[in-house]
Amino acid sequence: MAPMWQPLLDWLGDRKAERTSRPWHALAKRVREGIAARQGEPLVDLPVTWQQLATRWQRGADRDTILVEALELLVRATQETSQLVLHPGQILGALSLAGGALVEMQTGEGKTIVAALAACLGTFDRQSVHVATTNDYLVGRDSTLNRPLFASLGLSTGKIVQSTSVAARREAYRCDITYSTPRELAFDFLKDCLHRSRHSSTDDPLALNDHSAKLKWRQASDVQPTRHIALVDEADSLLIDEARIPFVLALEDAAAARQLRLIQWAVAFVPTLRETQDCTAEPRTGRWILSATGRELVRTRAPTGEPVPASELYRVVELVLQASRNLGRDRDYVVRNGQVVLVDEFTGRLGEGRQWPFGLHQAVEAWCGIALTPRTRPAARITAQEFFRGYARLGGITGTARDARREFEANYGCSVVTIPTHRPCQRLVWPLRALPTEGEKFREVVSETSALHLQGRPVLVGTRSIEKTEQLSELLRTAGIPHQVLHAKHLADEAQRVARAGQQGQVTLATNLAGRGTDIPLGHDVAELGGLHVIGTELHESSRIDRQLFGRCARQGDPGSCRQYVSLDDALLETAWGADRAAQIRHAARQRQSSPHHWGRLLHRAQQEVERRARLTRQALLADAVKRSRRLRRLGFDPILDLLDDD
């Protein structure tokens, strides 16, 4: 769509969102009036009162009246159990989220308690409510914070993290409210699907026509018995940015021993290839492919012993090229305890237990010189989009949803409701700084950090990778600026490092890890100095991640400021237009000696191009998934378990 139409589309979207949210505004007003009328009344027999409301709901009484009474009770219970006084925006957010909307609340406005209130309302349907958040740390934090509120109502709370045993998972899923990550929820679902496919027989109810018997058998045997209500925290990250990432349940492939030997051979062979002559990267995808001369070299230097088809040799060599050229250590993965551990590109956290498919993971291991793990084959597969669309009711909450509202409506049927801030935002956005080279950019970042550090203001510097974080850390150390580092290698004391980041004179370097789900409280007298200052050192592939980073400052009406730095060396140009064109653009910009303002616009256009392609990819993925599912079901196959080799 042409940019000239964007203001009109935004206006139309705002009007539609306003019409959608009117009923919730009216209910929120009734809740506030009810709370004011009962001010000072003691809370008696909370679990009994809550159960009475649930019974009325299930009997079909007036739903609006029950929601108002229930939320009045929840607000008062929250104040009693957690000493939190909820503001009107949180009440509106809870109603909207419970109603299946995608709620946009600015950072620091109390999204965690809003999700908890909506989860309580969801229990009226007598089904477990799944609250999905981005990582194990937040699962533990949020479930612990909200457990007193849930317990006061007689509701049980479960949590599932990577280390949770099967028995504990089964128990957690049978609680009223279950906190977990999308990864754990999706993999438990896939494991149940695989278990049912292996254990169904003519003796099982699944093979019979008795629907009730089938349901009872499933609920007894499945770890995750139902997918009824899901409330997704950081919804734009999980449902939009990561929507196309498949969850693949893999089993060990005993027939892959030959490929592992070929990978070892290819690791020794690839350094002899000449770029552009023997191998080239495709401009759009960045995928490395062999040229005609490269294929000839592969054939002449093929490993001796068992005969191997040339096509298989080409594929393995190109696999190692991807591992060595496209995946960077301390950017896309880290090596820890002799293992390659993936780094999540959106959150900056370690993806424990995840592997790249089709032998790419083993190629990275071989390139790093560590022991190769057994090759696996996919046994079940589902994308985040497919998984969350399978819930009977879906809601989400995040600080950056408005730009993606058309995707939320089209892909998930969720309208976006924007909640106004409780207090006016005092964030100062300093002018963007564009530099010709990365070295000059980092020197400017260090200079600005030093000046603010001397003033006593805390500074948070955000980077896109562990590698850049450690590079900047060395520069700050050389400049004599004390600081702390927060990235995937330092997760053991993450909470303590985040808590210190707002203290007077504190300097913190962080990856995307600090961009979501972290609340940085200001230290004593910091507000009088101007609050936390946030520096972005490079544009991300999604502008929402940049806004999340800047949202760490000026929360809940506190003062704060932020500034974005970019340079012509930033990798975003290659991501948008390929290495060759990016080099031409850089050369032309430097030859013309164009203004830094022009360079900044250039980087923003690159970001928009990357976002556009990602949006089209997600749309195509969803369309293909729907077509594939229909085709397989028509043929009598299971779209989750069958024909995965074609994906």
N, C-alpha and C positions, 0 to 999 in steps of 0.2 A: 504494500500500500504506500502511495506517495506520501512523503512527510507533510505536505501541505494539508492533508486530510486529518492529521493526528489530533489537532486541537478539537475538531468537531467530534471525532470518535471518543476522545476523553470526556467531552461534555455530555454526549449521549450516554456513555457508560456511567457517569456520575448520576445522571437523572434516573437511570434504571436502578442503580444501587440504592438511591434514596427511596424510590417507590418500594423496593423489596424490603427495606429495613423499617418502614413505617410501623408495621404491627409490633415489632420488637421494641421500638421506641415507646409505643403506647404502653406495652406491658412493663417496661423498665420504669416508666413514670408511676404506674400503680404500685410497683414494688417499693419505690422510694417513699411514696405516701404511706404505705402500710408500715414501713419501718419507723417512720416518724410518729405514727399514731401509737405504736407499741413501745416507744422509747421507755426504758426503765422496767418493763415487765420481765420477770424472771423466766428462764428457759427450764421447763420441767418435762421429764420423760421424753427426751429428744428421740431416741430410737422408736418409741411407741408412736409418737406423732408422725415421724417419717414413714413408718410402715402404714399408718392410716392413709397418708397421702398417696402412697404407692398403690394401695388397694383401691382407692377411689379412681386412680388413673386407669388401672386395669379393668375396672367395671365400666369405663367409658364416660365418666363424669366430665364436666366442663374442663377441657384441658387448659385453657388460658387461666382460669381461676386457680387451678392446681399449681401451675407454673409460678404464678405470683406468690401464692402461699409458701411454696417450697423454697423459692429464692429468698423470700423474707427470712425464713427459718435458717437458710444457709448463711446469709449475711450476718445474722446475729450469732450463729454458732461459730463462724470464723472469728468474729471479734472476741468471743469467749475463749476459744481454744488457742488462737494464735496472736491475740491482741492486734489484729489487723483491722483497720477501719477502711472498708471498701468504698471507692469513689464511684460516681454514676457510670463512668465509662466501663468499669469492670462489670457492673450489673448488666449493662447493655451487651457487652461482649459475651458474657456467659449465656444469655438468652439466645443470641445469634448463633453461637457455636453449638449449643444444644439443638438448635433448629436445623443444623446441617449447612450452615454458612461457612464461608472462608473469611475469617476475621483478621483485619489489619489493625494491629495496635503497635504504637511506637515503642522502641526499646525502653525498658525501665518503667513501663506502665502497669506491670503486674500480670503478665500473660500466664505465669505458672498457676496462680490461684484461680484465674479465669477458667483455665482448662480443668482444674479440679472441681469447680462449681458445676461446669457443664457435664463432667463425668458423673457427678452425683445425680443430676437430673436424668441422665441416661439410664441409670439403674432401675428406673420405674418400669422398664420393659422386661425385667427379670432375665436379662442377658448380661454377660460380662462385657464391660466397657474396656476397650484397649486404648490406652494413651501411648502414642508412639512419639518418641523424641530421638534426638540425633545420635546419642552415644551413651555408653554404660554409666559414665560419671553423672550425667543428667538424670538417667533413670533412677540411680540410687538417691541423688539429691532430692528430686521432686517427689518420689514416693515417700521418703522419710519426712519431708516438710509437711506433706498433706495427710499423713496417716492419722494424726490426732483429730483432724476434722472428720475424716471418714469413720473413725472409731466412735466418735461422739454420736453418729447417726446409726450405729450398728452395722456399718458397711465394712467388709473385709478388703484388704489391700494385698496385692501380689506384685512382685517385680521379677523380671527375667533379664539376666545379662548373659554374657558369653559363657561364664563358668557355671551357670546354673545346671544342676543335674536333671535328668529326665523326670525323676520322681518329683523334684521340687517344681519343675515346669508344669507338670500335670496339676499339682496343687495350686500353683499361682493362677493358672487359667480358669480355675473354678472359683476364684475370688470375685467379688462384685466389680472391682476395678483393678486392672492389670497394667502396670507400666513396663514398657520394653522398647527396644529399637526396631525399626522396620526390618532389619536383617534377621533378627531372632524370630520375629513374628512370621516372616515369609519362609524361612527355612523350616520352622516347625510345621507350617502348612504343607510344604513340599514333602517332608518326611512322612507326614500322615498320609498324603496321597500315595507315596511309594509303598508304605506299609499296607494300605488297603488293597493296592493292586496285587501285592504278593500273597496276601492271606485270604483274598476272596476266593471261594470255591462253591461247589454245589451245596455244601453243608452250611455255608454262611448265609445269614439273612440278606446280604447284599445281592445274592443271586436269586432272591425271591422277589415276588411282586408286592410283598407286604411293606408299605412305606414306613409304618410305625416300627416294625422290627428292624428295618435298615437303620433308622434314625437312632434307636436304642443301641444297636451294635456299634455304630460309629461313635456315639458319645462315650461308650464304655472303652473303646479301643484307642481313640484318637487322643493325642496329647493336647491338641488345641481343638476343643469340640465345636466351637462356633466362631463365625465372623459376623457379628451383628453390628456393633457400633465401633468406629475408629475415630479418635480425636488426634490429629497430627500436629505436633508442635514443629515450628520452623517449616511450615507446610510448603513454602515456595521452594526450599532446598530439596525436600524429600519428594514432593509431587511434581515438580517442574524440572529443576536442574538435574536431579538424579533419576527422573522417571524412566529414561531409556536404559538404565543400567540393569542387566538381568541378574536375578538371583539364581544361581546354578548349583544344584545339588549334585556333586560329583562322586563317583566311585573309582577305586583304583583299577587301572587298565593294565591287565597282565600282558597284553600283546604289544605294549609300547616300548619294550626293551631296545628294539632296533633304533627307534627314533632318538632315544637318549644317547646311544652311541654316535649317531649321525650329528647330533647337536654338539657333542664334544669335538668331533672332527671340524664342524663348521666354525666353531669358536677360534680354532687355530687358522682356518682358511680365510675368514672375513678380513683380517687386517691386511691381507695382500691385495685386496680389491681397491681399485682407483675410483674415487668419486667422479661422477659425470661420464667417465669412459666405461667403467665396468658395472656401475650401479647408480641409480638416480632416485630422487624422491619425487613422488607425484605432487604437483603444486598444491592441489586442493586438500588431499587427504594426508599428505606427509608420509604416505606408505612407501617404503623402499622396495624397488624392483630391480632385477638384474637386466642388463642390456644384452645384446647379442654376443658381444665380446665376453661379458661376464659369464654367460651360460657356457660359452666355449671353454673358459677357464675351469668352470665347475666340472665339465665332462672330462677334461684332460687330467684333473687332479683328484678325481673321485677316489674315495677310500677303496683299498683293496680288500679282498675277502668275498663276502657274500654279494651277489649282484643286486644293485639298487636301481630302480627306474630313475631316469634323469629328472623327471618331473618332481619326484620326491626330494631329490637333492636340491633342486631349485627352491622348493618350498622351505626346506630347513635352513638354507643359507639366508633367504629373505626373512625368516623368523629371527635369526640371530642379528641381522641388520636392524630390525625393529628394536630388538633388545638393547643393542649397543648405541644406536643413533637417536632413537626417539624417547627412550626411557632413561631418565637421569637419576643417579644415586643421590639420596638426600633431597630429591624433589618428588619423584614418583614412587620411590621406595627407599627403605633403609635396610641395612644388614645388621641384624641383632641376634646374638647368640647362635651364629652360624646359619641363620635363616633370612630369606628375603621376605620382608613384611611391607605390604602396600601402604602408601599414604593416600588417604582420601582427598581428592583434588578440591572438594567443596568445603570440607570441614577442617582439613589439615591434620586429622587424627589418623592413627594407625588402623588399618583394616585387618585386624587379627583374624587368622583363619581363611582369608580370602586369597585366591590365586587367579592369575591371568589364565585364560583357557587356551586350548589347542597347542600346548607345548611352549607358549611364550614364557610362562613362569620358569620352566626349566631352562630356557635359553638365557634368561636373566641370571639364574643361579650359575650356569656354566660360565657366563661372561664375568661374573664376580669371583669365580674360582672357588665356589663352595660346593658341598655335596648336593647332588641333584635329588629332589624328592620324586617319589614314584609318579608317573604320568597318570592322570585321571581321565575318565570319560563322563560326559554329562548323563545323569539319570533322570533328572526332573528340572524344569526351568520355568520361571515366571518373572516378568518385569514388575517394577514398583507400580507402574500404571495399572497393569492387569490385576495385581494383588489387591490394591486398595479399592479398585472399582468393584471388587467382589464383595465388599461389605454392604450390608443392607442400608446402613446410614453412615455418612462420612462428613466430618467437619474438620476444619484446620484453623490454625492461628499462627501469625507471623508478623514481623515488622515491615515486610516489603512484599505486598501482594497486589497492589493496585495495577502495576504495569503488566501483570500476567493474568488479569481477570478474565480475558477472553478465553485463555487456555483452561482456566479453572471451570468456567461455565461449560465450554465445549467438551472437555475430557472427563470431568467429574460431576457435572451438574450442580456445582457449588457457586452461588452468587457471592460476590465480595462485599463485605460491609466494613467501612472504615470508621474506626472509633476515634473521636477527638481526644486530644491529650488533656489530662486533668489540669495541668498547669501550662502556661505558654512556654514554648521551646525557646531557650536562650542560646542555642548553638550558633556560633559565628563561623561561617565558611570562608576561609582565607583564599585568595586567588590561586588558581592552579599554577604550578611552576613546571615549565617544560625545558629540558636541557638537551644538548646535542648528543651527549654520551652518557652511559651508565656511570662511569667514574665521576663525572662532574655532578651528576644527580646525587650520588651517594655523599659526595663532599658537602653539597648544599644541605642534605638531610642531617648530616652530623653537625654542621654549623648551626642550623635552627634548633636542633635538640640541645646543643651545648648552651645556647643563649637562654632557652626556656628553663633548662636545668639550673642555671645560675640564678634565675628568678625564683626558684623553688617550686615551679609548676611541675606536676607529673606529666610524663610524655609516654604515649603508647605508639610504637612504630610498627606498622603492619607490612608484612612481605608475603610473596606468593609461594615461597618454598623454604625448606630447612636450609638449603644451600645458601640462599640470599640472606637469611637470618644470621647465619654464622659468618658470612662475609661482612655484614654490617657490624656484627658484634666485635670483630677484629678491629674495624676502623674506630669504633667507639672506645675500645680498650686502648688503642694507640693514642687517641685524643685525651685519655685520662678521665673518661666519663663512666662512673660506676653504673652498672645496669644489670638486669636479669633477663633471661631468655626463656620464652615459653613456646615450645613446639612439641612435636610428637615424640621426641627423645626425652622429654622432661615431664611426663605425665604423672609421676608418682606424687609430686607435691603441687599439682596444678592449682588446687583450690587456694593454697597459701600464696602462690605467686600472683594469682588474680587479685586476691584480697590486698596485696601490697601495692598493686599497680597504681592505685589512686592516692598513695601517700605522698607527702610533700617531698619534692626533689627526686622522686622515683622515676627511672627510665626503664621501660619494658619493651623488648623486641619480641614479636609474636607472628606466627603464621595465621592462616584462617581460623585456627584453633580458638583465637580470642575474639573472632568476629561474630559468633553466635552463642547464645545461652550463657554468656558471662556477664555478671553484674559487678561493675567496678565501683565500690563505694569511695567517696572522697574523704581524704584524711582531714585532720584538724586544720582549720584556717586555709585550706586549699581553695575553697569557693571564693574567698576574698582575693586570691591571687589570679583568678580567672578560670579555675577548674582544670579538668583534664584536657590535654591537647593530643589529638590523634593525627598521625602522619601516615598517609598511604604512599607506598614507594613505587607502586606499579598498578595499572588498571587490571582488574580481573576479567575473565571471559564473560562474566555476568555482572552488569552494573548493580544488581541487587546485593552482591557480596561486598562491593565497595560501600554501599549505603549501610549495610550491617556493621561494617568496621567503624564507620563514622558514628554510628548509633551508640558506640560505647561511651561517648562523651555527651554532656548536657542532658542527662537523664532526669526525669521527674522535676523539671524546672530548674535544675542546677545549671550554673554557667559552664561553658566549655567551648572548644574551637577545634577545627580540623583543617587539613590542607592535603591536596593530592599532588604528588610529584610524578612526572613521566619523563621518558627520554626516547630519542629515536632508536636506541638500542633495544628497547623493550620487545620481548618475544611475541607480544600481541600482533605485531605487524606480520610476522611469519604465519601465525595461526590464522589470520584473516585472509592473507593473499599469497602465501607460499614464499619460500626462501628467495627465489629469483626476483619476483616482483617487489618484495620487501626491500631487497638490496637496491633496486632501481629507485624506489621511493626515497630511501634514505639518501642516496647519492644526489638525487634531484633537489631534495630539500636543503642539503648542505651547499650544493653548488649555487643555488639561487639565494642563499643566505636569507631564507624566509624567516619571519618572526616566530618567536616561541609560541605566540598565540596560534599561529598556523599549525605548528607541530602538535599543540594540544588538541586542536580540532581533528587533525589527522589520526591521532590515537583514539579519540572518541568514535570516529567513523569506523575504525578497525574493530572496536568493541561492538558497535552496532551490527557490523557485518557478521561477526562471530555469533552474536545473539540471534540474528535472523536465521542463520544456517542451523543453529541448535534448535530453534523453534520449528523449522521445517522438518528437521530430522525427527523430532518428537511426534509431530503430526503424522509423518509417514510411518513411523514405528507403530503408533496406535492403529492406524488404518490397516497395516499389514497384519498386526496381531489379531485384529477382529476378523479379517478375511481368513487368516490361517485357522483360527479357532472354529469358524463356521465350516470350513472345508473339511477339517479333520473330523469334526463331530458328524458331518454328513456321511463320511466314509466309515464311521464307527470307531474312530481312534480317540484317544485322550490327548487334548492339545497341550497338556502339561508334561505328560510322560512319553509320548510317542513322536517319532520322526525328528528327534532333536539334532541329528547329524545334518539336517537340511538348514538349520538356523544359523 
